[in-house]
């Protein structure tokens, strides 16, 4: 998923100017949640970064979601009316959708009144991923998997210059997507696709009404949401805030009433079983691109959640636990091993780095990962030895990283690359993932590390959306990559290096390797097994040998929440988690006296 902001999962790190009354009014069910940057896009066809996906799923729903109370994660129906019927050959899925679900009221509809959700809204949205102007990173979820989808893509790409023809092609039926009636969808696959239900839980699988496109245009949904979710977009002010309010026409949903996992039972997450969602009336996503102002606002009781900036870690955490002054305020700490990896990426389309594996290996061995974890994450990380995060089935727990820090080896590879001691090597360009202090410090760290072996680096500043735009267009040389799992399967990490997913798809490294592709395609069609695990190891070895990535570390999230916040537990795979969050107003009034 989800490109992420370094160095932590910093959707928790930000603040912007809002009035004092908005922040501390003890009589309002209003929460303020920090974002680390602007949302790049709220369009379900385009949203694929951690900031955008903090917001969009609260307004725009998909067929399935993950149960909030259970780990390992379990899929459950959201807009679907039950789980699908699957054919014996596992290539045909028949999915019923709920009746009576209404799109939110919006100017796109006659008289501004939302209409009922229909099966065709899903089929239109899934084909809309192919619109060339959108450059959607989500086509991979159906391409070469659904009958007729790849052929339709070719037709739409060929017609890219003719918008009218493109629109007409979106109405063209394909065998792989059929609406058997207004409430029944049938998906036909070319071969078994074990991840189908997982991708239908993603934003890419959300329905889009044609009326919204007629009103706002194919490229008009970046700051406009027309969905069925518990919230609607009230305000979007760039570099300041995004405001969501309760959807008065929400179809209704209950807090999970089934038994939760051990942590859910222990921490009281199950106490709200059966209550109507959502609990909170208004969500302010406050945007700020630096960590310190956000941290001060959280400490003042003006934000409901927060991470811990690296420069404040020692004052916030004492002997692995919260500092006494934070405990006195009622603040709670949750530590989570995340389904996230960080790595250096090399653009294989780059004429210099892409054509010189020894140069890439030299750079990889010049980076001290243990030092990075201590300096930039306060020890909140585990050195990455696998492409796959350790929380995901298929992870290989190696004792050593192939290509770990070794300055002497780095110098040898640099000489093999044809640049002994860096002689004759042009200045390399490293692009920052965002404008935060941490991002800048990380860029300087990489530049200093590489200078020690004779490699000069120019650090390029970017906002996070600008970085994503460069990545989508393949306009990067080397950079820090980060990935939050879309779903709990190893295939989701390996697809980041599949040749058919090169930019604007999620393969930002633009890695093309027939051996890897062959292994990936076999893995993708298999369910978990010993044989699949061995194939995953082989695929990873191809990556280590070719070095399009240099693995860095897996983060451990330290998330904080105020004492009046109820039912809060962060899981990066549950994107609509804020609909479960509640505020105890009486406790808020009491605790605010300690701030």
CORTAHU-V329825 format. One record per pair of residues at least 12 apart in sequence whose C-alpha atoms are under 7 Angstrom apart, sorted by sequence separation. I is the first residue (numbers start at 0). GAP is how many residues later the second one is. If there is no record, write none. Layout:
<<I;GAP> <I;GAP>>
//
This chain:
<<38;12> <39;12> <63;12> <64;12> <101;12> <102;12> <175;12> <231;12> <232;12> <384;12> <498;12> <522;12> <38;13> <63;13> <64;13> <101;13> <102;13> <155;13> <174;13> <175;13> <230;13> <231;13> <369;13> <384;13> <498;13> <566;13> <567;13> <36;14> <41;14> <62;14> <63;14> <81;14> <101;14> <102;14> <211;14> <230;14> <231;14> <368;14> <496;14> <497;14> <498;14> <566;14> <62;15> <63;15> <79;15> <80;15> <100;15> <101;15> <230;15> <231;15> <384;15> <565;15> <566;15> <34;16> <61;16> <62;16> <63;16> <79;16> <80;16> <99;16> <100;16> <229;16> <230;16> <256;16> <384;16> <442;16> <518;16> <564;16> <565;16> <61;17> <62;17> <79;17> <80;17> <229;17> <254;17> <255;17> <256;17> <564;17> <565;17> <78;18> <79;18> <254;18> <255;18> <290;18> <498;18> <564;18> <14;19> <78;19> <254;19> <497;19> <519;19> <563;19> <564;19> <13;20> <229;20> <253;20> <254;20> <518;20> <563;20> <12;21> <13;21> <228;21> <253;21> <254;21> <11;22> <12;22> <13;22> <227;22> <253;22> <254;22> <10;23> <11;23> <12;23> <129;23> <252;23> <253;23> <515;23> <563;23> <10;24> <11;24> <252;24> <563;24> <10;25> <130;25> <131;25> <251;25> <9;26> <147;26> <434;26> <493;26> <515;26> <147;27> <429;27> <434;27> <131;28> <146;28> <147;28> <427;28> <428;28> <429;28> <430;28> <431;28> <433;28> <434;28> <146;29> <426;29> <427;29> <428;29> <429;29> <430;29> <431;29> <432;29> <433;29> <434;29> <473;29> <145;30> <426;30> <427;30> <428;30> <429;30> <430;30> <431;30> <432;30> <433;30> <472;30> <426;31> <428;31> <432;31> <471;31> <472;31> <420;32> <421;32> <471;32> <420;33> <421;33> <433;33> <490;33> <432;34> <473;34> <245;35> <244;36> <245;36> <244;37> <367;37> <470;37> <510;37> <243;38> <244;38> <364;38> <366;38> <10;39> <243;39> <363;39> <364;39> <365;39> <508;39> <10;40> <242;40> <243;40> <364;40> <365;40> <146;41> <242;41> <364;41> <365;41> <127;42> <145;42> <146;42> <241;42> <242;42> <364;42> <410;42> <126;43> <145;43> <146;43> <240;43> <241;43> <144;44> <145;44> <240;44> <241;44> <364;44> <365;44> <2;45> <3;45> <144;45> <240;45> <364;45> <430;45> <1;46> <2;46> <3;46> <123;46> <144;46> <239;46> <240;46> <0;47> <1;47> <2;47> <239;47> <362;47> <429;47> <430;47> <431;47> <0;48> <1;48> <229;48> <238;48> <239;48> <340;48> <361;48> <428;48> <429;48> <430;48> <238;49> <339;49> <361;49> <428;49> <429;49> <338;50> <361;51> <338;52> <360;52> <361;52> <337;53> <338;53> <122;54> <358;54> <357;55> <358;55> <357;56> <140;58> <357;58> <358;58> <119;59> <357;59> <118;60> <355;61> <118;63> <117;64> <118;64> <117;65> <118;65> <312;65> <118;66> <137;66> <309;66> <309;67> <309;68> <125;79> <124;81> <124;82> <366;82> <124;83> <365;83> <44;84> <98;84> <121;84> <123;84> <365;84> <121;85> <133;85> <96;86> <120;86> <121;86> <486;86> <95;87> <96;87> <120;87> <362;87> <485;87> <45;88> <95;88> <120;88> <483;88> <484;88> <94;89> <95;89> <45;90> <94;90> <44;91> <45;91> <93;91> <94;91> <93;92> <44;93> <92;93> <93;93> <91;94> <92;94> <91;95> <92;95> <91;96> <391;96> <392;96> <393;96> <90;97> <91;97> <391;97> <392;97> <90;98> <391;98> <90;99> <90;100> <90;101> <89;102> <108;102> <387;102> <107;103> <107;104> <387;105> <386;106> <107;107> <103;122> <102;123> <103;123> <102;124> <103;124> <102;125> <101;126> <349;127> <346;129> <346;130> <345;131> <346;131> <345;132> <344;133> <345;133> <344;134> <343;135> <344;135> <63;136> <64;136> <343;136> <344;136> <62;137> <63;137> <342;137> <343;137> <61;138> <62;138> <342;138> <61;139> <341;139> <342;139> <393;139> <61;140> <341;140> <61;141> <340;141> <341;141> <340;142> <393;142> <401;142> <61;143> <103;143> <339;143> <340;143> <61;144> <339;144> <60;145> <61;145> <103;145> <338;145> <339;145> <56;146> <59;146> <288;146> <289;146> <338;146> <101;147> <288;147> <289;147> <101;149> <100;150> <386;153> <43;159> <44;159> <43;160> <347;161> <348;161> <43;162> <346;162> <347;162> <345;163> <346;163> <347;163> <344;164> <388;165> <58;166> <60;166> <384;166> <59;167> <60;167> <383;167> <58;168> <59;168> <60;168> <383;168> <58;169> <59;169> <382;169> <383;169> <58;170> <382;170> <383;170> <57;171> <58;171> <381;171> <382;171> <57;172> <58;172> <380;172> <381;172> <57;173> <58;173> <380;173> <381;173> <380;174> <379;175> <380;175> <379;176> <42;178> <41;179> <42;179> <41;180> <40;181> <41;181> <40;182> <41;182> <42;182> <41;183> <368;183> <360;186> <363;186> <359;187> <356;189> <69;190> <70;190> <356;190> <68;191> <69;191> <68;192> <68;195> <37;200> <347;200> <37;201> <345;202> <344;203> <345;203> <344;204> <343;205> <344;205> <342;206> <343;206> <342;207> <343;207> <342;208> <341;209> <342;209> <341;210> <341;211> <340;212> <341;212> <340;213> <339;214> <339;215> <337;217> <336;218> <337;218> <336;219> <337;219> <335;220> <336;220> <334;221> <335;221> <334;222> <335;222> <16;223> <334;223> <15;224> <333;224> <334;224> <15;225> <332;225> <333;225> <332;226> <333;226> <332;227> <331;228> <332;228> <330;229> <331;229> <330;230> <331;230> <330;231> <331;231> <329;232> <330;232> <329;233> <37;249> <29;250> <34;250> <36;250> <307;250> <28;251> <29;251> <30;251> <31;251> <32;251> <33;251> <34;251> <35;251> <36;251> <306;251> <28;252> <29;252> <30;252> <31;252> <32;252> <33;252> <34;252> <35;252> <36;252> <306;252> <28;253> <29;253> <30;253> <31;253> <32;253> <33;253> <34;253> <35;253> <305;253> <306;253> <31;254> <305;254> <304;255> <305;255> <304;256> <303;257> <304;257> <303;258> <303;261> <329;261> <328;262> <328;265> <328;266> <15;270> <32;270> <14;271> <15;271> <31;271> <32;271> <13;272> <14;272> <15;272> <31;272> <32;272> <13;273> <14;273> <30;273> <13;274> <13;275> <13;276> <13;277> <12;278> <14;278> <23;278> <14;279> <22;279> <13;280> <12;281> <197;289> <300;291> <11;293> <12;293> <11;294> <12;294> <300;294> <11;295> <299;295> <268;298> <278;300> <277;301> <278;301> <276;302> <277;302> <278;302> <279;302> <276;303> <278;303> <254;325> <193;331> <192;332> <191;333> <193;333> <139;361> <136;367> <137;367> <136;368> <6;369> <134;369> <136;369> <6;370> <39;425> <36;427> <4;428> <4;429> <6;431> <5;432> <6;432> <5;433> <3;478> <2;479> <3;479> <2;480> <1;481> <0;482> <1;482> <0;483> <0;484> <0;485> <65;508> <56;518> <57;518> <56;519> <53;521> <52;522> <7;547> <28;554> <26;558> <25;559> <25;562> <25;563>>
//
